Amino acid sequence: MPEKSHENLAGKILNPKDLIAYQEGSVVSRMIVYKKSGTLTLFAFDAGEGLSEHTAPYDAIASIIDGEAEITIEKIPFLLREGQMIIMPANKPHALHAHQRFKMLLTMIHE
C-alpha cells in the first residue's frame, strides 16, 4: 500500500476537510501535492496545539478550512476563520496557535 503522502489524488473530487482527521493533543499533517514548484499540505490542529515561531524560505498561504486559527506574522496576531486565508511572506517570522481545533490547507510557493 503506498504512503498517503505519495497518493495520486489527481483527477479526483476532493473535500479537504475529509482528507485529514483531528487527533487529540496533536498536530497532524498530510502532504497532498509535492512538486518542485511548491506543495499543498493539510494540517489538523487540536485545541491548545500550534507551531512555534519560525521562518520559511518561501511564501506560504494558510487557508482555514475548519474552525479558527491565530496566526502571528512578525509578532502581529491575526484571527482567521473558516473560509479565510493569509499570506505569510518568505523569511518573516510566523507562528500558529489553536485556541480551538482547526484545519488548514498550506500552500507553499517555491521559487
Residue pairs with C-beta under 8 A, 6 or more apart in sequence:
4 30
5 30
5 31
5 34
7 32
9 32
9 33
14 32
16 42
16 65
16 103
16 105
17 65
17 66
17 103
19 30
19 32
19 42
20 28
20 29
20 30
20 42
20 43
20 44
20 103
21 28
21 44
22 28
22 44
22 46
22 101
22 103
23 44
23 46
24 46
25 46
25 48
25 49
26 46
26 49
27 43
27 44
27 45
27 46
27 49
27 50
27 51
28 43
28 44
29 41
29 42
29 43
29 44
30 41
30 42
30 43
31 39
31 40
31 41
31 42
32 40
32 41
32 42
33 39
33 40
36 110
37 109
37 110
38 58
38 107
38 108
38 109
38 110
39 106
39 107
39 108
39 110
40 105
40 106
40 107
40 108
41 105
41 106
41 108
42 65
42 103
42 104
42 105
42 106
43 103
43 104
43 105
43 106
44 101
44 102
44 103
45 69
45 96
45 98
45 101
45 102
45 103
45 104
46 98
46 101
47 98
47 99
47 100
47 101
48 98
48 99
49 97
49 98
50 95
50 96
50 97
50 98
51 95
51 96
52 95
53 72
53 93
53 94
53 95
54 93
54 94
54 95
55 90
55 91
55 92
55 93
55 94
56 88
56 90
56 91
56 94
56 108
57 90
57 91
58 90
58 108
58 109
58 110
58 111
59 87
59 88
59 89
59 90
59 108
59 109
60 87
60 88
60 90
60 94
60 106
60 107
60 108
60 109
61 85
61 86
61 87
61 88
61 106
61 107
61 109
62 69
62 71
62 80
62 85
62 86
62 88
62 96
62 104
62 105
62 106
63 84
63 85
63 104
63 105
63 106
63 107
64 80
64 81
64 82
64 83
64 84
64 85
64 102
64 103
64 104
65 82
65 103
65 104
65 105
66 82
66 101
66 102
66 103
67 81
67 82
67 98
67 100
67 101
67 102
67 103
68 79
68 80
68 81
68 82
68 99
68 100
68 102
69 79
69 80
69 96
69 97
69 98
69 102
69 104
70 77
70 78
70 79
70 80
70 96
70 97
70 98
70 99
71 77
71 78
71 80
71 86
71 88
71 94
71 95
71 96
71 97
72 78
72 94
72 95
72 96
72 97
73 86
73 88
73 89
73 92
73 93
73 94
74 92
74 93
74 94
75 93
78 86
80 86
88 94
